[in-house]
Amino acid sequence: MQTPDSQQYSWAKRLVIVFFVLAIFGLGTFVGSYYGVKQYVTGDSGQVEISKILDLYGKTRSENVSFNQFWDIWKLIQEKHVDQPANEVDMFYGAISGMVAGLHDPYSTFFPPKEAKEFARDLAGEFEGIGAEIGVTDGQLTIIAPLPESPAQKAGLKAGDKVFAIDGKNTADMTLEEAVLNIRGEKGTTVVLMVSHDGLKDAKDVSVLRDTITVPTVNWEMKDNHIAYVRLSYFNETTWDDFDNAVQEILQAKAKGLVFDLRSNPGGFLQTSIDVASEWVDSGVIVRERFADGTTNEHQSRGKHRFATMPTIVLVDGGTASGSEIVAGAIQDYGVGTIMGTQTFGKGSVQDFQMLPDGSALKLTIAKWFTPKDRAINGEGIAPDVIVKDMFVTNDDKSVTDVGLEQALKALKK
């Protein structure tokens, strides 16, 4: 029989043993972790490699974002950056720009007030620059479409040209916004672009004299056999009025057929492209927008449908993008026209442009769009019904023949 003293001694002995076991386990865990971590973060030389420490942190950190870290860094910059005082306005707009850039979407952009004003001027149809729509394809800055009679076109830039440098600055790490700002400039100044159509090894410098660019949205003329030729170069805020007037004039001239030229048309306003497509499509969906939450917005045909029975050939190429692909896709899906040319650009996303109270603006991709037959265009483009690989041919006398237009006119005469 155990006395109280002997029971107390027995419990104390047990506690010592448990403590000893826990200590040995903890020491083993610590030593194992230490040598495991040490082995992970050291190289062959036995020296600690900072890249491995950062990688280890990346493997162990929480996926939750803490805005405390943002404000900690903000305060550190204010207190310790070598150039004081830090410009808080630039820091603020830079932080927002970086946040949008983190989407890795070349078509989503934040514009500080000055840049927002310039972009709004673009939408109005007038700006100073070279007159070319640029985008990003396969991670490389690319000329989507030089505008007709623009400095870019006169300098020889073509749809599909890759831009590797702007005034000697490598474009590899530039955002689309930065590239636009570097290309823009005052009328009469020159920008030098290193471009190539077939790869970096064939790149060459092209000097382009900047000018005031007034976008000619719609031009038309009557060709032989009462076939109207309509060139639509861009969908901006003046396009619908110009197009509406052209339609009235074409009908008054009693045209029997129509060549609708959307080559090198980079797009623009969604609503305008729907209105234009509706002239051929008398009822039904023109385009479907699909949003992040899975909802779909169907844009129906509207308006007067004045070209619904007009024999039409639509000319497209690799510079036909965005809103112009909506038009071409709808006309093709309903069989109310023939698409002729080469594969279009494949920009099937919709951007919402919002001016903010401080004069800045956000252009954000909010949806992807699909043709009436639910074909995805983003990254794919519209395949033509009739392929014309070489749209333009330079003759021996240096004159240029528009092969695409000639073939379209010939097809409509039959």
C-alpha positions in Angstrom: 0.0 0.0 0.0 1.4 3.4 -1.1 1.6 6.3 1.3 0.7 9.8 0.2 4.4 10.6 0.0 5.1 7.7 -2.2 2.1 8.6 -4.5 3.4 12.1 -4.8 6.9 10.8 -5.7 5.4 8.5 -8.4 3.5 11.4 -10.0 6.6 13.6 -10.0 8.6 10.8 -11.6 5.9 10.4 -14.3 5.9 14.2 -15.0 9.7 14.2 -15.3 9.5 11.3 -17.8 6.8 13.0 -19.9 8.7 16.3 -19.9 11.9 14.5 -20.9 10.1 12.7 -23.8 8.5 16.0 -25.0 11.9 17.7 -24.8 13.5 15.0 -26.9 10.7 15.1 -29.4 10.8 18.9 -29.7 14.6 18.9 -30.0 14.4 16.3 -32.7 11.7 18.2 -34.6 13.7 21.4 -34.3 17.0 19.8 -35.4 15.2 17.9 -38.2 13.5 21.1 -39.4 16.7 23.1 -39.1 18.8 20.7 -41.1 15.9 20.2 -43.6 15.5 24.0 -44.1 19.3 24.5 -44.2 19.6 21.8 -46.8 16.8 23.4 -48.9 18.1 27.0 -48.8 21.8 26.3 -49.3 23.6 25.6 -52.5 26.3 23.1 -53.4 28.9 25.4 -51.8 27.0 25.4 -48.5 26.2 29.1 -48.7 22.7 30.3 -48.2 21.0 31.3 -51.5 18.5 34.2 -51.3 16.5 32.9 -54.2 15.9 29.6 -52.3 14.8 31.5 -49.2 12.2 33.5 -51.3 11.1 30.2 -52.9 10.7 28.7 -49.4 8.6 31.7 -48.3 6.5 31.3 -51.4 5.7 27.7 -50.5 4.8 28.5 -46.9 3.0 31.8 -47.1 -0.7 32.2 -46.7 -2.8 32.8 -49.8 -4.8 35.5 -48.0 -3.8 39.1 -48.9 -3.0 41.4 -46.0 -3.5 45.1 -46.8 -1.4 45.9 -43.7 1.6 45.0 -45.8 0.6 47.6 -48.4 0.4 50.3 -45.8 3.7 49.2 -44.2 5.5 49.5 -47.5 3.8 52.9 -48.1 5.1 54.1 -44.8 8.6 52.7 -45.3 8.8 54.6 -48.6 7.6 57.8 -47.0 10.2 57.4 -44.2 13.3 55.9 -45.8 13.4 56.4 -49.5 16.5 58.5 -50.4 14.5 61.1 -52.4 12.2 62.9 -50.0 9.4 63.9 -49.9 8.0 60.9 -51.9 5.4 61.9 -54.5 2.2 60.4 -53.0 0.1 61.2 -56.1 2.5 59.2 -58.3 2.7 56.4 -55.7 -1.1 56.3 -55.6 -1.6 56.1 -59.3 1.3 53.8 -59.7 -0.2 51.4 -57.2 -3.5 51.3 -59.0 -1.7 50.8 -62.4 0.2 47.9 -60.9 -2.9 46.3 -59.5 -4.6 46.4 -63.0 -1.3 45.1 -64.6 -1.5 42.2 -62.2 -4.5 40.9 -64.2 -2.0 40.1 -67.1 -4.6 41.3 -69.5 -3.2 43.7 -72.2 -6.6 45.2 -72.8 -7.3 46.2 -69.1 -5.6 49.5 -68.3 -5.7 52.2 -65.7 -5.2 55.7 -67.0 -4.1 58.5 -64.7 -5.9 61.8 -65.5 -3.6 63.1 -68.3 -3.6 59.7 -70.1 -7.3 59.3 -69.5 -7.9 62.7 -71.3 -5.8 61.5 -74.3 -7.6 58.2 -74.5 -11.0 60.0 -74.5 -9.7 62.1 -77.4 -8.9 58.9 -79.2 -12.5 57.7 -78.9 -13.7 61.0 -80.2 -11.7 60.4 -83.3 -8.8 62.8 -83.1 -5.3 62.6 -81.6 -1.6 63.2 -82.3 0.5 60.3 -83.1 1.2 57.8 -85.9 -2.3 56.6 -86.6 -1.9 52.9 -85.8 -3.8 50.5 -83.5 -1.4 48.4 -81.5 -2.0 45.3 -79.4 -0.2 42.3 -77.9 -0.1 39.0 -79.7 1.8 36.0 -78.2 3.4 38.4 -75.7 4.8 40.7 -78.4 3.8 44.3 -79.1 2.1 44.2 -82.6 0.7 46.6 -85.1 -2.9 45.6 -85.4 -3.9 48.1 -88.1 -2.4 51.3 -89.5 -5.2 53.7 -90.3 -5.8 54.8 -93.9 -3.6 57.7 -95.1 -1.9 57.8 -91.6 1.8 58.5 -90.9 2.1 54.8 -90.0 0.7 53.6 -93.3 2.8 56.1 -95.3 5.9 54.9 -93.4 5.2 51.3 -94.6 3.9 49.8 -91.3 1.6 46.8 -91.9 -0.9 44.8 -89.9 1.0 42.1 -88.1 4.3 43.9 -87.8 6.0 43.1 -84.5 7.4 46.1 -82.6 10.6 45.2 -80.7 11.8 48.7 -79.7 10.4 52.3 -79.5 13.1 55.0 -79.8 15.7 52.3 -78.7 13.6 51.2 -75.7 13.0 47.4 -75.6 9.3 46.7 -75.7 9.6 43.2 -74.0 8.7 44.5 -70.6 6.4 47.4 -71.6 2.7 47.4 -70.9 0.4 48.2 -73.7 -0.3 51.6 -72.0 3.4 52.4 -71.8 3.9 51.5 -75.4 1.1 53.8 -76.5 2.5 56.7 -74.4 6.0 56.2 -76.0 4.6 56.1 -79.5 2.4 59.1 -79.0 3.8 62.6 -79.3 3.4 66.1 -80.6 2.7 66.7 -84.3 6.0 67.2 -86.3 8.1 65.0 -84.0 9.5 61.6 -85.0 9.3 58.2 -83.4 11.6 55.3 -84.4 10.1 51.8 -84.3 12.1 48.6 -84.7 9.7 46.4 -86.5 9.7 43.1 -88.3 7.0 41.1 -90.1 8.9 37.8 -90.0 10.9 37.7 -86.8 13.6 39.5 -84.9 16.4 38.7 -87.3 14.8 40.7 -90.0 13.9 43.7 -87.8 14.6 47.2 -89.1 14.2 50.7 -87.8 11.3 52.7 -89.3 11.0 56.4 -88.6 7.4 57.8 -88.4 6.6 61.5 -88.4 3.8 62.1 -86.0 0.8 64.1 -87.1 -2.7 65.0 -86.0 -4.8 62.0 -86.7 -8.4 62.5 -87.6 -9.9 59.0 -88.1 -11.9 58.8 -91.4 -14.6 56.4 -90.2 -16.6 55.9 -93.4 -15.8 56.4 -97.0 -17.7 55.1 -100.0 -17.8 55.2 -103.8 -19.8 53.6 -106.6 -17.9 51.2 -108.8 -18.8 49.7 -112.1 -22.0 47.7 -112.5 -23.7 49.7 -109.7 -21.6 48.0 -107.0 -20.9 50.2 -104.0 -17.6 50.1 -102.2 -17.8 51.1 -98.5 -14.7 51.4 -96.3 -15.2 51.5 -92.5 -12.0 52.1 -90.7 -12.9 52.4 -87.1 -15.9 52.3 -84.7 -15.8 55.6 -82.8 -18.5 58.1 -81.6 -18.9 59.6 -85.1 -19.1 56.3 -87.0 -22.8 55.7 -86.8 -23.8 59.1 -88.2 -21.3 58.7 -91.1 -22.4 55.2 -91.8 -26.1 56.0 -91.7 -25.5 58.8 -94.2 -23.5 56.5 -96.5 -26.3 53.9 -96.4 -28.9 56.4 -97.4 -26.7 57.6 -100.3 -26.0 54.1 -101.5 -29.7 53.2 -101.6 -30.6 56.4 -103.4 -27.9 55.6 -106.0 -29.7 52.2 -106.5 -26.6 50.0 -105.8 -27.1 46.4 -106.8 -24.3 45.0 -104.7 -21.9 46.0 -101.9 -18.2 45.4 -101.0 -17.9 46.2 -97.3 -14.2 46.7 -96.4 -13.3 45.9 -92.8 -9.6 45.3 -93.5 -7.3 46.7 -90.8 -10.4 47.9 -88.8 -9.3 47.6 -85.1 -12.8 47.9 -83.7 -14.0 50.5 -81.2 -17.5 51.0 -79.8 -19.5 47.8 -79.2 -22.9 49.5 -79.6 -21.9 51.0 -83.0 -20.7 47.6 -84.3 -24.1 46.1 -83.3 -25.9 48.9 -85.1 -23.8 48.4 -88.3 -24.3 44.6 -88.3 -28.0 45.0 -87.8 -28.2 46.7 -91.3 -27.7 43.2 -92.8 -29.4 41.0 -90.0 -33.1 41.7 -89.8 -33.7 39.7 -86.6 -31.9 37.6 -84.0 -28.8 37.8 -81.9 -25.9 39.9 -83.2 -23.4 39.1 -80.5 -23.3 37.4 -77.1 -21.4 38.7 -74.1 -20.4 36.2 -71.5 -19.4 37.5 -68.1 -17.3 36.2 -65.2 -20.3 35.0 -63.2 -21.5 32.9 -66.2 -24.3 35.2 -67.2 -24.9 36.0 -70.8 -26.1 39.2 -72.4 -27.5 38.8 -75.9 -27.5 41.9 -78.1 -30.4 41.7 -80.6 -30.6 43.1 -84.1 -32.2 46.6 -84.2 -32.7 49.4 -86.6 -33.9 49.5 -90.2 -32.0 46.5 -91.7 -31.6 48.4 -95.0 -28.9 46.0 -96.4 -30.8 42.8 -95.5 -31.3 41.8 -99.2 -28.2 43.5 -100.6 -25.6 41.0 -102.1 -22.5 41.7 -100.0 -18.9 40.7 -99.8 -17.0 41.6 -96.6 -13.2 42.1 -96.9 -11.2 41.1 -93.8 -7.6 40.5 -92.9 -5.3 40.0 -89.9 -6.0 43.6 -88.8 -9.7 43.1 -88.6 -10.3 43.0 -84.9 -12.8 43.4 -82.0 -16.0 45.3 -83.2 -15.3 44.6 -86.8 -15.1 40.9 -86.0 -18.6 41.2 -84.4 -19.9 42.5 -87.7 -18.1 39.9 -89.8 -19.1 37.1 -87.5 -22.8 38.0 -87.5 -23.0 38.4 -91.3 -21.3 35.1 -91.7 -23.4 33.2 -89.2 -26.7 34.4 -90.8 -25.4 33.9 -94.4 -26.3 37.4 -95.5 -22.8 38.0 -97.0 -19.6 36.3 -98.0 -16.5 36.9 -95.9 -13.4 37.2 -98.1 -9.7 37.6 -97.2 -7.6 36.1 -94.4 -8.1 35.1 -90.8 -9.1 38.0 -88.6 -7.2 39.1 -85.5 -9.2 37.3 -82.8 -9.9 39.9 -80.2 -13.0 38.6 -78.6 -13.2 40.5 -75.4 -15.2 43.5 -74.3 -13.8 46.4 -72.4 -15.8 48.8 -70.2 -14.4 52.3 -70.0 -15.2 54.4 -66.9 -14.1 57.9 -66.1 -13.5 58.3 -62.4 -14.2 61.4 -60.2 -10.6 62.5 -60.1 -10.2 62.5 -63.9 -8.5 59.1 -64.1 -10.1 56.2 -66.0 -10.3 52.4 -66.0 -10.6 50.3 -69.1 -11.4 46.8 -67.9 -12.2 43.6 -69.7 -15.6 42.6 -68.4 -16.7 39.9 -70.8 -15.9 37.7 -73.8 -18.0 37.7 -76.8 -19.4 35.0 -79.1 -21.0 35.0 -82.6 -24.7 34.3 -83.0 -23.8 30.6 -83.5 -21.9 30.7 -80.2 -18.5 30.6 -81.8 -15.7 32.0 -79.6 -13.6 34.5 -81.4 -11.0 35.4 -78.7 -7.7 34.1 -79.9 -9.3 32.4 -82.9 -10.7 35.1 -85.2 -13.1 34.7 -88.1 -12.1 32.3 -90.8 -13.1 33.7 -94.3 -15.4 31.9 -96.6 -13.1 32.8 -99.5 -9.4 33.0 -98.8 -7.3 35.8 -100.5 -3.8 35.5 -99.1 -2.2 38.5 -100.9 -4.6 41.4 -100.6 -2.2 43.9 -102.2 0.3 43.4 -105.0 3.1 45.8 -105.9 3.5 46.1 -109.7 6.7 46.6 -111.7 5.9 50.4 -112.0 5.6 50.5 -108.1 1.8 51.0 -108.3 -0.3 48.8 -105.9 -3.2 46.6 -107.0 -5.9 45.9 -104.5 -6.4 42.2 -105.3 -9.0 41.7 -102.6 -11.2 44.5 -103.9 -10.8 43.2 -107.5 -11.8 39.7 -106.5 -14.8 41.0 -104.5 -16.0 43.1 -107.4 -15.6 40.2 -109.8 -17.6 37.9 -107.6 -20.5 40.3 -107.3 -20.7 40.9 -111.1 -21.5 37.2 -111.6 
